[in-house]
Amino acid sequence: MKRWGTAAVFVAAGVLLTGCQEVDSAVGKAGEAKDKASACVEALGLSDLNPLVDADKLKARAHDKEQRLRQLATDVKDENVKNALLGMADSYVQVQKERIEDAGVVARWTKRNLEKLDALRKACT
C-alpha cells in the first residue's frame, strides 16, 4: 500500500508540473500578445505630424517620435511589428533631414509615411 501511495504522489506531481508548464507557456504567449498590442497602439498614436508648425518644432517632434518608435521596436518580440516600427522611425529621420518648408517635400513624406503606417497596421493585425 505504501508503494502505491508514493507512486500516486509522483504521478500527481508530474501532472501538476506538466500543467504548470502549459500555464507558463500560455501566460508567456499572452504577455507577448499584450506587448505587441501595446506597441501597436502607442505607435499608431505617434503617427501624426503637423507640417503647419515651424520647421524647428516639427523636426524636434519628429526626432522624439523616431526615438520612441525605436524604443518600441526593441521592446516588441514580433518581427513583423518590429520591422514596421523601424520603418516608421526611419521615416521620421527623413523629416529631420529635409526642407520642410517645401510643400512638395511634405507631400512626398506624407505619402511615404502613410505607406509605413499601412505596413504597421497590417503587422499589428
ZIBELLIN-V394102 format. One record per helix or strand. SS is the DSSP state (H for helix, E for strand). FROM is the first residue (numbers start at 1). TO is the last residue. If there is no record, write none. Layout:
ss->{SS	SS}
from->{FROM	FROM}
to->{TO	TO}
//
This chain:
ss->{H	H	H	H}
from->{2	55	79	103}
to->{46	75	97	124}
//
